């Protein structure tokens, strides 16, 4: 049987590149040669033992590649297609799936979390989770998953034309949120970011106003406040900046701990507090926006590394070194 290289997290804080048997697609599945796989905060949480799933696991849920082989019954996807993968695999038969809430599937599985992922030379995925990206670059295709999550979150806000929006944090997700909110029709989008390089990236991506500290941000000024940091002290302050009747979207992935809000402020201002978990059928939207250049992701890639350099990429992100934004792993060179 043919083999492949894969990055495997064997248990929290331990990983290695291993040579294992190359998977074979079963009925309704496609074998994908992975050309680009982005390191996500979820991968770091898995490495540090802070996320669901069992070990050992091959991480990587933001990836794109070429269809190498297809299993019996596959009809929509063909060998040679350039594709991206929606990693969340729903059963389509539980109470949530039948209510079009596949992101809460009772039998949920996820490529790169509970199933082998894209930090490998090859990966298998069900055809229903595989999407043709046409002539998009593979690195752009690797953004389909995070962008689809962003689109789901922005749609949950029911953003109105000419709303004033502020985004807290200008990492890769914050920059995607910035662009998506502008596409949705916001009057202005302000960004708060302490890091100089990320602040400059936000300005280049079209931020209308840039603030370097929450203390500089005007109070009661925004119809929609979006936290893209997942940092508890930042999340706690979001009601300060929201107009009466406004909405707060907590988008950044927080640690497993409590966050306290002033309950009377939420009541007095009539605020709507929202969260957003993964995505629901947003992959085609993401691909269309990328193809039509409505959202640019090329400028978000700061590093391209080999599979063996995965841990180095994680450290770059955790320590915010070398003006890091999105780190791409290229399993096949």
C-alpha positions as CSV (number, residue, x, y, z in Angstrom):
1,X,0.0,0.0,0.0
2,X,1.2,3.5,-0.8
3,X,2.3,5.7,2.2
4,X,2.3,9.4,3.0
5,X,3.7,11.9,5.5
6,X,1.4,13.4,8.1
7,X,1.7,15.7,11.1
8,X,0.2,13.8,14.1
9,X,-0.6,15.2,17.5
10,X,-0.2,12.1,19.7
11,X,-1.4,13.8,22.9
12,X,-1.5,17.3,24.3
13,X,1.8,19.2,23.7
14,X,3.3,16.2,21.7
15,X,3.5,16.0,17.9
16,X,5.6,14.3,15.2
17,X,5.7,13.8,11.5
18,X,5.0,10.2,10.8
19,X,4.8,8.0,7.7
20,X,1.5,6.2,7.6
21,X,-0.6,4.3,5.0
22,X,-2.2,6.6,2.5
23,X,-6.0,6.5,3.0
24,X,-8.3,5.1,0.3
25,X,-11.6,6.7,-0.6
26,X,-14.7,4.7,0.2
27,X,-18.1,5.0,-1.4
28,X,-19.1,8.6,-1.7
29,X,-15.6,9.9,-0.8
30,X,-12.8,11.7,-2.5
31,X,-9.0,11.4,-1.9
32,X,-7.4,14.9,-2.0
33,X,-3.8,15.7,-2.4
34,X,-3.3,18.6,0.0
35,X,-1.6,21.6,-1.5
36,X,-2.2,24.2,1.2
37,X,-3.4,23.9,4.8
38,X,-3.7,26.9,7.1
39,X,-2.9,26.8,10.8
40,X,-5.9,27.9,12.8
41,X,-6.4,28.7,16.5
42,X,-8.4,25.5,16.8
43,X,-5.3,23.5,15.8
44,X,-3.4,25.2,18.6
45,X,-6.1,24.5,21.0
46,X,-6.0,20.8,20.0
47,X,-2.2,20.8,20.4
48,X,-2.6,22.2,23.9
49,X,-5.4,19.8,24.9
50,X,-8.1,22.5,25.1
51,X,-10.5,21.3,22.4
52,X,-12.8,18.4,21.8
53,X,-11.6,15.3,20.0
54,X,-9.5,12.2,20.6
55,X,-5.7,11.6,20.3
56,X,-3.8,10.8,18.2
57,X,-5.2,13.2,15.5
58,X,-4.0,14.7,12.2
59,X,-5.0,18.4,12.5
60,X,-5.8,20.8,9.8
61,X,-9.4,21.8,8.8
62,X,-8.6,24.8,6.5
63,X,-7.2,23.3,3.3
64,X,-7.4,22.9,-0.4
65,X,-5.9,20.5,-2.9
66,X,-6.4,18.3,-6.0
67,X,-8.7,15.4,-6.2
68,X,-6.5,12.3,-6.7
69,X,-9.0,9.5,-6.6
70,X,-12.8,9.1,-6.1
71,X,-14.8,6.3,-4.6
72,X,-17.9,4.5,-5.9
73,X,-20.9,6.7,-6.4
74,X,-19.1,10.1,-6.6
75,X,-20.6,12.1,-9.4
76,X,-20.2,15.9,-8.7
77,X,-16.4,15.9,-8.1
78,X,-13.9,14.6,-10.6
79,X,-10.2,13.5,-10.5
80,X,-8.1,16.6,-11.2
81,X,-10.5,19.1,-9.7
82,X,-9.1,21.8,-7.5
83,X,-11.1,21.7,-4.4
84,X,-11.6,23.1,-0.8
85,X,-13.2,21.1,2.0
86,X,-16.0,22.0,4.4
87,X,-14.6,20.1,7.5
88,X,-17.8,19.9,9.5
89,X,-19.5,16.6,8.6
90,X,-23.2,16.5,9.6
91,X,-25.3,13.3,9.7
92,X,-28.2,15.1,8.0
93,X,-30.7,13.0,10.0
94,X,-30.8,14.3,13.6
95,X,-33.2,16.9,15.0
96,X,-30.6,19.8,14.4
97,X,-29.8,18.7,10.8
98,X,-33.4,18.4,10.0
99,X,-33.9,22.0,11.2
100,X,-31.0,23.2,8.9
101,X,-28.7,23.6,11.9
102,X,-26.0,21.2,10.7
103,X,-23.4,23.0,12.8
104,X,-25.1,21.6,15.9
105,X,-25.4,18.1,14.5
106,X,-25.8,15.5,17.3
107,X,-23.5,13.1,15.5
108,X,-21.0,15.8,14.4
109,X,-17.6,14.9,13.0
110,X,-14.9,17.2,11.7
111,X,-12.0,16.7,9.4
112,X,-8.9,17.7,11.3
113,X,-10.6,17.5,14.7
114,X,-12.2,14.1,15.1
115,X,-11.2,12.8,11.7
116,X,-7.8,12.9,10.0
117,X,-7.2,16.4,8.6
118,X,-5.2,18.4,6.1
119,X,-1.8,18.5,7.8
120,X,-0.9,15.5,5.6
121,X,0.0,14.8,2.1
122,X,-3.4,13.3,1.4
123,X,-6.8,13.3,3.1
124,X,-10.2,11.7,2.5
125,X,-13.4,13.6,2.7
126,X,-17.0,12.9,1.8
127,X,-18.1,14.3,-1.6
128,X,-20.8,16.4,0.1
129,X,-18.1,18.3,1.9
130,X,-15.9,18.9,-1.2
131,X,-16.3,22.1,-3.3
132,X,-14.7,22.9,-6.7
133,X,-12.7,26.2,-6.4
134,X,-12.0,26.5,-10.1
135,X,-8.9,28.6,-10.9
136,X,-8.5,30.0,-7.3
137,X,-5.1,29.5,-5.9
138,X,-4.8,26.7,-3.4
139,X,-3.9,29.2,-0.7
140,X,-7.1,31.1,-1.4
141,X,-9.0,27.9,-1.3
142,X,-7.7,27.2,2.1
143,X,-9.5,30.3,3.3
144,X,-12.9,28.9,2.3
145,X,-13.5,27.4,5.7
146,X,-12.7,30.4,7.9
147,X,-14.4,32.7,5.5
148,X,-17.6,30.6,5.6
149,X,-17.5,30.9,9.4
150,X,-17.1,34.6,9.1
151,X,-20.1,34.9,6.7
152,X,-22.3,32.9,9.0
153,X,-21.4,35.2,11.9
154,X,-22.0,38.4,9.9
155,X,-25.3,37.1,8.7
156,X,-26.4,36.4,12.3
157,X,-26.0,40.1,13.1
158,X,-28.6,41.0,10.4
159,X,-26.4,44.0,9.6
160,X,-28.4,46.9,8.2
161,X,-27.3,49.2,5.4
162,X,-25.3,52.1,6.8
163,X,-24.7,50.5,10.3
164,X,-21.6,51.7,12.0
165,X,-19.5,48.7,13.0
166,X,-16.3,48.2,15.1
167,X,-14.2,45.0,15.1
168,X,-12.0,44.3,18.1
169,X,-8.8,42.6,16.8
170,X,-7.2,42.5,13.4
171,X,-5.7,39.0,13.1
172,X,-6.6,37.0,10.0
173,X,-10.2,36.5,11.2
174,X,-10.6,40.1,12.1
175,X,-9.4,41.1,8.7
176,X,-11.9,38.7,7.1
177,X,-14.7,40.1,9.2
178,X,-13.7,43.6,8.2
179,X,-14.0,42.8,4.5
180,X,-17.2,40.8,4.9
181,X,-18.9,43.6,6.9
182,X,-18.0,46.1,4.2
183,X,-19.4,43.8,1.5
184,X,-22.6,43.6,3.6
185,X,-23.1,47.3,3.4
186,X,-21.8,48.9,6.7
187,X,-21.5,52.7,6.6
188,X,-18.2,52.6,8.3
189,X,-16.0,49.9,9.9
190,X,-13.6,50.8,12.7
191,X,-10.9,48.5,14.0
192,X,-9.1,48.3,17.3
193,X,-5.7,46.6,17.2
194,X,-2.7,47.1,19.5
195,X,-0.1,45.3,17.3
196,X,1.4,47.8,14.8
197,X,1.7,45.3,11.9
198,X,-1.8,44.1,12.3
199,X,-3.1,47.6,12.5
200,X,-1.4,48.5,9.2
201,X,-2.9,45.4,7.7
202,X,-6.4,46.5,8.8
203,X,-5.8,49.9,7.3
204,X,-4.7,48.3,4.0
205,X,-7.8,46.1,4.1
206,X,-10.1,49.2,4.2
207,X,-10.7,50.1,7.9
208,X,-12.3,53.5,8.0
209,X,-11.0,54.3,11.5
210,X,-8.2,52.7,13.4
211,X,-7.8,52.7,17.2
212,X,-4.8,51.3,19.1
213,X,-6.6,50.9,22.4
214,X,-10.1,50.2,23.7
215,X,-9.6,53.3,25.9
216,X,-9.6,55.5,22.8
217,X,-12.8,54.0,21.4
218,X,-15.9,56.2,21.6
219,X,-18.6,54.9,23.9
220,X,-22.2,54.2,22.7
221,X,-21.1,54.7,19.1
222,X,-21.7,51.5,17.1
223,X,-24.7,49.6,16.0
224,X,-22.7,46.4,15.8
225,X,-19.6,45.5,18.0
226,X,-17.7,42.4,16.9
227,X,-15.1,40.8,19.1
228,X,-12.5,38.9,17.1
229,X,-10.1,38.3,19.9
230,X,-11.7,35.8,22.2
231,X,-9.9,37.6,25.1
232,X,-12.1,37.8,28.2
233,X,-11.2,41.3,29.3
234,X,-11.9,42.6,25.8
235,X,-15.2,40.7,25.5
236,X,-16.3,42.1,28.8
237,X,-16.1,45.7,27.6
238,X,-18.1,45.3,24.4
239,X,-21.3,46.7,25.8
240,X,-19.6,50.0,26.5
241,X,-19.2,50.8,22.8
242,X,-22.6,49.6,21.6
243,X,-25.4,52.0,20.9
244,X,-28.8,51.4,22.5
245,X,-30.6,48.7,20.6
246,X,-27.4,47.5,19.1
247,X,-25.8,44.1,18.8
248,X,-22.7,42.4,20.1
249,X,-21.2,39.4,18.2
250,X,-18.7,37.4,20.2
251,X,-16.8,35.7,17.4
252,X,-13.3,35.0,18.7
253,X,-12.9,31.6,20.4
254,X,-12.6,32.2,24.1
255,X,-11.0,30.0,26.7
256,X,-13.2,27.7,28.9
257,X,-13.9,30.3,31.5
258,X,-16.6,32.8,32.6
259,X,-17.1,36.3,31.3
260,X,-19.1,38.9,33.3
261,X,-21.3,41.6,31.9
262,X,-23.1,44.4,33.7
263,X,-26.6,42.9,33.5
264,X,-28.3,46.3,34.1
265,X,-26.3,47.8,31.1
266,X,-27.5,45.1,28.8
267,X,-31.0,45.6,30.0
268,X,-31.0,49.5,29.9
269,X,-29.5,49.6,26.4
270,X,-31.6,46.7,25.1
271,X,-28.6,45.0,23.6
272,X,-28.6,41.7,21.7
273,X,-25.7,39.4,22.6
274,X,-24.8,36.9,19.8
275,X,-22.3,34.1,19.4
276,X,-21.5,32.2,16.2
277,X,-20.4,28.6,16.0
278,X,-18.8,27.3,12.7
279,X,-20.9,27.8,9.6
280,X,-24.1,26.5,7.9
281,X,-23.9,26.0,4.2
282,X,-21.7,29.0,3.6
283,X,-19.0,27.4,1.4
284,X,-20.4,28.3,-1.9
285,X,-20.9,31.9,-0.8
286,X,-17.3,32.0,0.3
287,X,-16.0,30.6,-3.0
288,X,-18.1,33.1,-5.0
289,X,-16.8,36.1,-3.0
290,X,-13.2,34.9,-3.4
291,X,-13.7,34.3,-7.2
292,X,-15.3,37.7,-7.7
293,X,-12.5,39.4,-5.7
294,X,-15.0,40.9,-3.3
295,X,-12.8,39.6,-0.5
296,X,-9.0,39.4,-0.7
297,X,-7.1,36.8,1.2
298,X,-3.8,36.7,-0.7
299,X,-2.4,39.5,1.5
300,X,-3.3,37.6,4.6
301,X,-0.7,34.8,4.1
302,X,2.6,35.8,5.8
303,X,4.4,32.4,6.1
304,X,4.6,29.2,4.0
305,X,6.2,26.3,5.8
306,X,6.8,22.6,5.3
307,X,4.9,19.9,7.2
308,X,8.0,19.5,9.5
309,X,7.8,23.1,10.4
310,X,4.2,23.0,11.9
311,X,5.4,23.6,15.5
312,X,7.4,26.6,14.3
313,X,4.3,28.0,12.7
314,X,2.3,27.5,15.9
315,X,5.0,29.4,17.9
316,X,5.0,32.2,15.3
317,X,1.3,32.6,15.9
318,X,1.3,32.3,19.7
319,X,4.2,34.7,20.1
320,X,3.1,37.1,17.3
321,X,6.5,37.0,15.7
322,X,7.8,38.1,12.3
323,X,4.6,40.1,11.6
324,X,2.7,36.8,11.4
325,X,-0.8,36.6,9.9
326,X,-1.9,33.3,8.3
327,X,0.6,30.5,8.3
328,X,0.2,28.0,5.5
329,X,1.6,24.5,5.6
330,X,2.4,23.1,2.2
331,X,2.4,19.3,2.7
332,X,3.4,18.5,-0.9
333,X,6.0,21.2,-1.2
